[in-house]
Amino acid sequence: MIMILTPYETFRRGAFHYLQERGYDLSIPEHRTDVGTLVHQDKPDVIVLDLFVSEPNGVTVIKNLRRDGYAGKLIVISGTSNQSIMKEIYQQKVDQVVSRSPTDPPDLIYDQLENSIRRVCHDQIARKAYELYMKRSKEHGNDREDWLASENEILKSKKIQG
């Protein structure tokens, strides 16, 4: 499951519809929801956090998640005004940063989010593709098909089961 945390209602709805249309299982809480409790309850594989969240701020949310044992993937959405805190963000083991400006078309950001989700799952996909390769007794020729099958299986676990 993928959890998206953002203070912007319009962006929250747009990201929800965009990713839901692609089959992802989503948790998109209202702004200022107790994130720690929700993460413990929902156990998301990936958290997308807009650094513009407030009370607590995005950096504090990330630190609290890591302190409380969240070991899943973290993707942050950041604007250029956050450049000064990027070192601190990466020290908290953030996996991907999606840059966003107020003038960016929403679909561009949604595409970047989906690509970032795929990217943070890359190692899992590669391990699965290697397992398929080994099952074929290290026989080459189906590498692309193995990769696509692995990608489908891993991303399917982040999507709605049905």
Disulfide bonds with the S-S distance in Angstrom:
none
